[in-house]
Amino acid sequence: MEVDMEKAVSAADANRRFSQLLHDVRQGRSYIVTSHGRPVAKISPADEPGTMEA
């Protein structure tokens, strides 16, 4: 299992592969989402379940 590893993924690719990205995040991987080659968001595991606000 890879933990705290960040990988860049384009917004279009993240949209197509969202289910797989969530699976990877559950395993500890983080992703930087890019748009036109620039980072715009990060998808990473939540610290603790139930602590995030809606």
Backbone torsions as a table, in degrees:
resi	resn	phi	psi	omega
1	MET	NA	135.4	177.9
2	GLU	-96.9	127.0	-178.8
3	VAL	-118.5	138.5	177.6
4	ASP	60.3	27.2	175.3
5	MET	-96.4	129.0	178.6
6	GLU	-104.5	137.7	178.3
7	LYS	-131.2	137.2	177.8
8	ALA	-79.7	140.3	177.0
9	VAL	-142.9	137.1	179.3
10	SER	-70.1	156.0	178.6
11	ALA	-59.4	-40.7	179.7
12	ALA	-64.0	-43.2	179.5
13	ASP	-67.8	-39.8	177.7
14	ALA	-60.9	-38.9	178.3
15	ASN	-63.1	-44.3	-179.3
16	ARG	-68.5	-34.1	-172.5
17	ARG	-112.3	25.7	-171.1
18	PHE	-56.5	-43.2	179.6
19	SER	-59.8	-42.3	178.9
20	GLN	-67.1	-39.0	178.1
21	LEU	-61.7	-43.6	178.5
22	LEU	-61.9	-39.5	176.4
23	HIS	-59.8	-46.8	179.4
24	ASP	-62.7	-40.0	179.5
25	VAL	-63.2	-38.9	176.5
26	ARG	-60.9	-26.4	179.1
27	GLN	-87.3	-1.3	175.8
28	GLY	108.1	-2.2	-178.9
29	ARG	-82.8	148.2	174.9
30	SER	-117.4	150.5	179.5
31	TYR	-126.9	141.7	169.3
32	ILE	-101.6	121.0	179.7
33	VAL	-91.5	129.3	-178.8
34	THR	-114.1	152.0	173.3
35	SER	-132.0	122.5	-176.3
36	HIS	54.7	37.1	176.4
37	GLY	81.3	1.4	-178.9
38	ARG	-112.6	137.6	179.1
39	PRO	-65.5	133.9	179.9
40	VAL	-128.0	-18.9	-177.8
41	ALA	-158.7	162.7	175.4
42	LYS	-129.7	133.6	174.3
43	ILE	-111.4	118.8	-177.3
44	SER	-145.5	162.5	-179.6
45	PRO	-61.4	143.2	173.2
46	ALA	-70.1	146.4	-179.6
47	ASP	-60.6	-51.2	179.0
48	GLU	-140.6	137.0	178.2
49	PRO	-58.3	138.9	176.6
50	GLY	84.0	2.7	-178.1
51	THR	-99.3	-4.1	-178.7
52	MET	-90.0	142.0	176.8
53	GLU	-85.8	147.1	179.3
54	ALA	-81.8	NA	NA
